[in-house]
């Protein structure tokens, strides 16, 4: 699969923030970190942005900006349900990025 350079730049930017990396780590084990979410199963449906903000002890608008960057990079999906937005990792996109990075940085 050929990736356009602007998407790669978005992916590199997404990985350049410890907050965004922590969001991805939390979503990796969503059921463990967000088992108290009552509105939907955190693994099957995703995690509410408000709960992510609470967990990180950051303002919801700040977390939303980080989520937007991760979404633009393709690393998470966001779906709305009623008045809330729920986030899930896109494992295929993360795997593809890891493979590309490994290939790009390998020494022949």
PyMOL commands that set and color helices and strands:
alter all, ss='L'
color gray80, all
select helices_A, chain A and resi 5-14+18-28+30-33+49-56+60-73+91-105
alter helices_A, ss='H'
color red, helices_A
select strands_A, chain A and resi 47-48+76-81+84-89
alter strands_A, ss='S'
color yellow, strands_A
deselect
rebuild
show_as cartoon
